Amino acid sequence: MVGGGPAGLATAIAARRHGLSVVLADGAVPPIDKPCGEGLMPDGVEALRDLGVTIPEGEAYPFRGIRFVSDGKRAEAEFPRGSAYGIRRTHLHRVLLDHAAACGVRLLWQAAVTALHPEGALVTGELVRARWVVGADGASSRVRGWAKLDQHELDAPRKKNRRFGFRRHYRVAPWTDFMELHWGRHCQIYVTPVSREEVCLALVSSSSKLRLRIDDALGEFPELSERLKDAEPASSERGAITVTRKLRRVYRGRTVLVGDASGGVDAITGEGICLGFRQAVLLGDCLASGDLARYQKGHRTLLRRPTLMARMMLFMAEHSHLRQRTMQVFQSSPQSFAGMLAMHVGEGSTRDHISNGIAVGWELLKA
Ligand SMILES: Cc1cc2nc3c(=O)[nH]c(=O)nc-3n(C[C@H](O)[C@H](O)[C@H](O)COP(=O)(O)OP(=O)(O)OC[C@H]3O[C@@H](n4cnc5c(N)ncnc54)[C@H](O)[C@@H]3O)c2cc1C
């Protein structure tokens, strides 16, 4: 396993549950932090449960739904089923790492993988023999390049598909048990409660606004600024790029990709980690049966819904007039927002989603 982020650790656990022996190598030192909105949606929590991992009380803060705030309008809905958590990346990493160690994954830290080898991979220059090599090395995956899977990008990460994210924690009691997404003219900020005395704030903006940082962006959000005015920052501001990427193939020979390495959706969806966990469950099964073609097929299916949600949300982000009208519809018809949230978290039937989509479209025409 190349990379011990959430997707790598989850895949390692999944593979161990099928009786495979697993060596995981990561160049970093745990617990690994990463700029992130730190929201774990109910489908991600469920995928973790499928791997036998439960999040201990006190490590995370449960939240019960999503709230959109835009141009003075608000829309909110509870998740139809299951619980979601705000959890600091370092806590999530520790929980996964402890579980992986307990189930017998051999963990190598400060151990960068430097190349693939016909019999496995080179870890800090030494050959580790392996039947399979899994690239779980994140959005800028080198494994993807080494295995020439980059050449098969369906949705090449053009400038348009790259956006910029920053994250900072604030010491303040959460004012809500919803994850809030605040829409601004040039950016979006989401706020996730991560403990009884801390919230995580993540800013995402497009490339032309590269210089937009959290303090500048907050000026656009008076309500949020007011809430945070006396709150001390509890971490430094850290940035990352979020990329929308879809690959034609996610394996070649004995090398296979998972998590952000295998493509991903914009951070605005808050879905990246969940997607990685769901892929991990599937990949563990497919590695055990040696059927990577099945993984590729299932991988495509898993990516479909988050990709659709990301497109819709980015469209709203880019078209403020449409966003205002959509918010008006969501505010006056809470069930339409609940229907959209159900689709986001993979609940409800396709028929429900289509009829909700038609109803929203009709209301938009009337608005
Ligand atoms: C601003 C922002 C906000 C986000 N908010 C959310 C959110 O609220 N909810 C959500 O679910 N997702 C969110 N995401 C997405 C989420 O952060 C990613 O989808 C997730 O981190 C992907 O996990 P991963 O394990 O695939 O990759 P990573 O977390 O990037 O882990 C990759 C690991 O590979 C290691 N590595 C890299 N190269 C090598 C090498 N050569 N050898 C060994 N190790 C290597 C790295 O050290 C790292 O530990 C957000 C992303 C951004 C940018």
The ligand as an ORCA input file, in Angstrom:
! r2SCAN-3c Opt
* xyz 0 1
  C     -10.019     22.105      1.274
  C     -10.485     20.662      1.265
  C     -11.590     20.301      2.020
  C     -12.036     18.961      2.017
  N     -13.092     18.622      2.801
  C     -13.528     17.341      2.848
  C     -14.583     16.950      3.731
  O     -15.139     17.754      4.482
  N     -14.959     15.647      3.727
  C     -14.381     14.712      2.916
  O     -14.787     13.551      2.939
  N     -13.357     15.053      2.094
  C     -12.913     16.339      2.058
  N     -11.846     16.673      1.243
  C     -11.221     15.630      0.417
  C     -10.281     14.756      1.251
  O      -9.367     15.550      1.963
  C      -9.540     13.782      0.348
  O     -10.460     13.168     -0.523
  C      -8.816     12.696      1.165
  O      -7.794     13.254      1.942
  C      -8.206     11.651      0.226
  O      -7.570     10.665      0.980
  P      -6.406      9.773      0.354
  O      -6.044      8.797      1.398
  O      -6.836      9.299     -0.986
  O      -5.219     10.808      0.065
  P      -4.346     11.665      1.089
  O      -5.143     12.040      2.272
  O      -3.785     12.772      0.266
  O      -3.194     10.673      1.547
  C      -2.163     10.297      0.677
  C      -1.004      9.770      1.511
  O      -0.005      9.251      0.634
  C       1.276      9.575      1.145
  N       2.212      9.546      0.005
  C       2.239     10.331     -1.092
  N       3.229      9.953     -1.920
  C       3.855      8.895     -1.325
  C       4.954      8.070     -1.683
  N       5.633      8.223     -2.840
  N       5.320      7.082     -0.835
  C       4.657      6.880      0.331
  N       3.611      7.649      0.717
  C       3.210      8.628     -0.093
  C       1.083     10.963      1.761
  O       2.072     11.196      2.760
  C      -0.321     10.840      2.353
  O      -0.298     10.414      3.689
  C     -11.373     17.991      1.224
  C     -10.256     18.372      0.464
  C      -9.815     19.678      0.473
  C      -8.602     20.051     -0.344
*
